[in-house]
Amino acid sequence: MSSKIVLIGAGSAMFGLGSVGNIFKNKALQGSTVVLHDINPQALSKVERIARGYMEEHQLPYTLVATTSRQEALRGANFCILAIEIGNRYELWEQDWKIPLQYGIHQVYGENGGPGGLFHSLRIIPPILEICSDIQKLCPNAYLFNLSNPMTRICLAITRKFPELKVIGLCHEVVSLMEHLPKILNTPWSNLQIKAGGLNHFSVLLEAIYKDTGKDAYPEIRTKAPAYFERLPEQSYENLGAMKEMLDAARGSGERLPSRQHVWAERELFKVILEKFGLLPITTDSHVGEYIQWAHSVVDHKGILDFYNFYKKWCLEQVPESRIKGTLEIEYWREIPIIEGILTDSHQEELAVNIPNNGLIENLSPDMVVEVPATVDKDGVHGVKLGKLPRGFAGLLNNQVAVNDLTVEAVLTGSRELALQALLVDPVVDNVAAAEAALDAILEYQQDYLGYIR
């Protein structure tokens, strides 16, 4: 079915080529126009050259366009897929992470939650809203898939500023269940029916049932998972798609990998949540730990640092073109299968999407953006109602409601006062002077991006 699909931020080889590869493999999308858009002409040109070569080599029936003009890219689009960052990603990320630490605020990471998540949001949401403004003008009926972080705060800002846009946030963290549950339970993934939900990077497995017997699998998960995750550093991530590509690329370049005892297990906080709350998180310490005030005392700090340092090195080094071409084979991103599902009225099930709550999780604010399962048909993406989450975990999630609300309002109004309030309601922050000093430092260091905050 012929559609116009726009990739915004396509100069990123992993995102651009990964999405293009999934489109090229999808027969339902044959005849479509694929538009690569990026503000970096050099990066865009490289991705276009590789994608066009692949398309021509395999004689694929698509039209491929590359442009640095957002207006040209968006005009008449049916589907927009957004994955962008602002400025020097790692330099700014490390400021988000380390400046609060310098003032004594114990955040375990600096990307999506805590002070770092606020600073990241203040920086990235304004340009995303500019993109959304063009979408509303040029293709208001298009579906917008957001892959950028901080996922929850970005999607919340979009829904508040442009409530008519059809925005869906997508994150691949939930695929960890496909990796681990069959091993924990000694059963094929196809034999499991699961539900997971919460907030992005802060979701848990809520239900697991054996399809063949109808038996509840959660008691067995609670019994077997702790020992399984104790062994996880030895198992590593050999079978997890993109991570395997990273490991292979590093081996090919002769780089020494971290010791097998520290292959980014990041499951110490994870195990505490499983033990104390009886729920299995779907992601690792670095992500979950950003939202919990006591996380710093239990997370796997070495695993978090090992992963970040390796990931940064891999992304910044010149990756051989043969490895970049390999990203055309990545399959775990879900935006293209969802597009197919909309076009074919598939009624397929999706494990996780990020959409406005509107009663999907009863004990969370109705206007928050939540991560829930969904179904897909010709009318779009429909969240699955999860009812009330367990009280303890819902309490942790509700600690984030005011943080997200104030973060978005600080962006929309450019208010330093609200940005500071967002810090002061954050459970990770326990010192007023430290919060104010960290905010002032960030506003100074990142004034090129945060000058609108007054």
N, C-alpha and C positions, 0 to 999 in steps of 0.2 A: 504494500500500500504506500503510495507516494506521499511523503510528508517533508516538511522542512524542519530539520533538527539542528539547533545551534549549540555549539560547545563554547561556553564563555570561560576563558582561561585555558584555551587549548594549547598554549605554548608549553604547558607542563607535559613532558613526555609521558609520564605515568598516566595522568588523567586523559590527555588528548588522545594518545594512541590506544589506551585501554578502552575508552569509549568508542573510538572509531572501529577498533577490532571487534567489539561486541555488535556494533551496527552491521559491519561487513558480514558477520556470520549469521545474521538474522534474515531469513528468507522473507518474512512478512514485511520487512522494511525495504526490500529491493525496489529501486526506482526513486528512492528518496534523495533529496538534496541535503548534504551534510556540510554545514558551515563551520569552519574553524575560525574562532575570533580570539585575539589576544592583543594587548597594547604593546607587547614586545615583538617587533617585526622579525628579529633574528630567531628567537625561539619558535615563533609561529612558522617561519619558513622551513625550519628543520623538521618540525612535525609534519608539515604539509608534504615535504619531499618524501619522507618515509611512507606516509599514508598513501600518497598518490602512486608511488612505486609499487606498493603492495596491491593496491586496487587494480592497477594496470597489469601487473604480473598475473593476477588471478582472474582477470577479465570480469570484474564485478560490476553489476549494473547500478551504479550510483553516480550522482554528480557531486563533485567535491569542490568547495569554494573556500578560500582563505582570505580574510580581510581584517585590517586593524580598525575599520569603521564599525562601531557598534550599531549605528543606525542602519547601515547597509545589512549587517548581519541579522538584525532582529526583524526587519520589515517582513511581515507575512509569515512569521515563524509559527509552527504548530507546537513545538516542544523546545524548551530552553534548558540546558544543563549547565549549572554554575559551579565552578570550583576555582576560586581565586585566593591569592594572598596579596598583602600590601607591603611594598618596600623590600628591604633585605630580611627575608623571613626569619633566618636564624639569629641574626643580630638583635632584631626586635623581640623575638621569642625569648631570648636569653635575658634581655632587660626585663620583660614581663615576669620572668621566673626569679631572677637573682636580686633585683632591687628590693622587693618585699622581704626577701631573706636577709638582706643587709640591715633592714630595720627591725629584724627579730620576728617577723611574721612567718609562721611555720607552714608554708605551702609546699606540697610535695612535687608539684609540677607547675607549669605556668601557661596552659593553653586554653582550657575551657571553663574552669571553675576557679574560685578563690580570687585574690587580687589580679593574678595573671589573666584569668578569664575576663575580668572587667576591662583591663587595659587592652587586651586583644579585641574585645567587642567595640570599645570606643574607637579603635583604629579601623576596623574592617567593615563595620556596619554602614557608615555613611556612603562609601563608594558602591556598596551593594544596593543601597536604596536608590542611588542614582541610576544604576542598571535597571532596577525595578520600575523606576519612573519611565524609562524608555520602553520597557516591555508593556506597560499600561497604555502608552501612546501608540505603539507600533504593532503590537500583537496581543491585545488584552485578553484574548481567549486561549492563549497558549498555556500549557502546563509548564511550571517552573520547578525543576528539581535542584535543590540546593545540596551540595556536597561539602561546602565550606564550614569551618569551625570558627567560633563556638556555635554549634548547630542550633541548640535550643534558643539562644538569645538572638541569633540572626533570624530564624524563622518567626520568632515572636515579634521582632521589629517589623518584618515584612507584613505580617498579618495586621498589625496595628496601623501602619502607614498606608498600606494598600490592601484593604480587606477584601477586595473583589478578585485579587490575583489567586490563581490556583497553585499554591506553593506546597511542595512535599519535600521534607528533609530526608535524606538517605545516608545511612552509615553502615559499614560492613561488619562492625564488631560482633553482631549477633551470629555470624558464621562460626564463631568459636564453639558454639553449641554443637554444630555439625561435626566439628573435629573431636570434641572431648566426650560427649554423651555416649556415642557408640562404644568407645573404649571403656568408659566407666561401667556401662551396663552390659557390655558384651552382646550387643544386638545391632542390627543394621539401622542406619538413620531412617530408612523407609518404614521401619516398624515403630517409630516414635511419633506421637502427636504432642506438640509442645505449645505453650504460650509463654511469652516473656513481655515485660513492660516496665515502665517507669519514665525516667527522663534520659535523654541521650547521654551515653557514657555513664549512666547511673541507673541501669536497668537490671532486673533479675529474672531468672527463670521462675515462673509462677505455677506452672503445671506441666507434668510430663506423664504420658499414659502410653502403655504398650498397646499398639493397635491390635495385635493378634489375640490378646487375652482381655483387654479392657482394664487391666490392673494398673493402679497408681504406681509409677516408677519412682516417685520422690523419696519414699522411705529408703529405697536402695541407693539412691543418689547421695542422700545424707550420710549413709553408712560407708559407702565406698569412695566417695569423692576425696575426702581428706588424704587418704593413702595415695590415691592416684596423683594428686597435685604435689605431694611430697616428692614423687618420682619425676615430675614434669621437667626439671632442668636436664635430666638425662635424656628425656624424649625429644627435647627441643621443639622447634617449629618446622621440621623438615617438610611437612606436607601442607603447609599453609600458603600456597600460591605465591603471593608477592614476597613473603618472607623468604621462601625458598629461592626466588630469583636473587634476592639480596645476598643470601649465603653463597649461592653459586657464583655471583659476580665477584664477591670478595675472594673466594678461593681462586677464581681465575686470575685475579690481579696479584695473588701472592700475599694478600693481607692476612695477618694472624687474627683469627677470630677470638672472642672472649672465651675463657675456659668453659668446659662443659658444665661446670657447677654454676655458672652464671650466664646462662643463655636466655636472659630476659624472662625468667619465670614470672616474676612480679605477682606473686599470689599470697603474700603474707596477710595483707588486709583482706583479701578475697576469702581466705580461710577463716578469719575472725567473723566476717559477716555470715558465712555459712554456719559457723558454730553458734554464734550469739543470736542471730535472727532466723536461722533455719532456711536461708534462701541462697541460691547459687547465683552470683553475679555473672553477667555475660562478658565482662571485660576485665582488664587488669588493674593493678594497684595505681599506676600513674593516672589513669582516668578516674576511677571511683574515688581515689584519695583526694582529689581536688575539692570535693564537696563535703568532707567530713572533718570535724574539728579535732578529733583524736587520731586521725589517720597517720600523722607524722610519727606517732609513737610505735606504729606496727608495720608500716609499709616496707617493702623490699627496696630500700634506697639504692643498693648496688645494682639491682636489676634494672631499675628505672634509669640510672645514669648510663649503664652499659648500652641499653637499647637506644637512648637518645643520642649518645656519642656515635654509635655505629650508623644509625639512620642518617644523621647529619652528614657524616663522612661519605656515605654512599651517595646521597643526593647531590653533594657539592662537587664530588670528583667527576672527571670526564668519564662517563660510562660508555663502554664500547657500543658502537651502533648496533652490533648483533644482539646485544642485551636489550637495547631500547626496542628493537623490533620484537623481542620476546614479549613485550607488554601488550602486543596485539592479541596475545592469547589469554590474557587475564579474563576470568569468567565470574568472579564473585560480586562485581558491581551489579546492582539490580535496576538501574534506571532504564536500560534498554529493554529488558524483559517486561517492565511495567508499561513502557510505551507500547510494546507489542500487545500487551493485555488490553490496553485501552482501545487500540485499533481493531482488535479481533473479538472484543467482548468476551474475554476468556473466563471470567469469574475465578481467576487464580487466587491463591492465598499467598501473602507475603509475610515473612516473619517479623519485620519491623519497618515502620515508617514513622516520621515525625510530623505531626499535624496538630491543629488546635484541639484541645481536650473536649470541650462541649459535652461533658458527661461521660466520656469514654472511661475515665478513671474517676469514680464518684468522690473519693476523698482527696482530690486535688482541685485547685482552683479551675473553674471552667474555661478561663481565657488563657491558661498556660498552654504551651506546646509540649505534647507528651509523645513518648515512643511506645507504640502499640502495634500488634499485628493488624493486617488489613486484607481486604479483598479488592480485586481490580475488575472493572467491567467498562463498558462503553461510556459510562457516565463518570468515570474517574476512579479515585482511590477512596475507599471507605474503611475507616477504622473499626476494629472489633472492640466491643464494649468489654471491659475487664472487671466492672463492678468496683467494689472496695478492695484496695490492696491491704495486706497485713498491716496492722496498726504501727508496729515499730518501724518498718521500712517506709511506710507512708509518712511517718514523722520526720525521717531523714529527708525525704523528698520535699516536704512542706517547708523545711528550712531554706530551700532555694527559691521559693515562690517570690518573696519580697526582693531577693537579690536580682532575679531576672527582671522583675517589674521595674525596679529602680534603674537598672542598667539601661534598659530600653528607653525609659523616659529621659535619662541623662543624655543619651544620644539624640533623641528627637528634639530636645530643648537646648542642647549644648550647655547644660548646667553643671558647673563644678560642684555646687552644693548637693545635687542629687547623686553625682558620682561618688562623693564622699559618703553620703548616706548608704549607697550600695555597698561600700566597703564596711561600714559600721554595722550593717545588718547581716553581713556574711559571717557564718559560724566559724570560719577559719581565722578571722581577725579578732584579736583580744586586747588591742592597745590603741587608744584613740590617737595619741601622738604619732605612733608608728604608721597608722593608716594615713594620716594627713601628710606626713613627711614623704611616704612612698608615693602618694598621689602627686605631690608637688614635683618630686624627682622625675616621674614618668612624663608629666606635662612639659617639663623642661627638655628632657632627652628626646622626646618624640613630638616636639612642637610642630614639625613639618606636617604631622598627621593629626595632631590633637589641638591645634590652634583654635578650633571652634569652641572648645570647652572654656567657659568663662565663669 
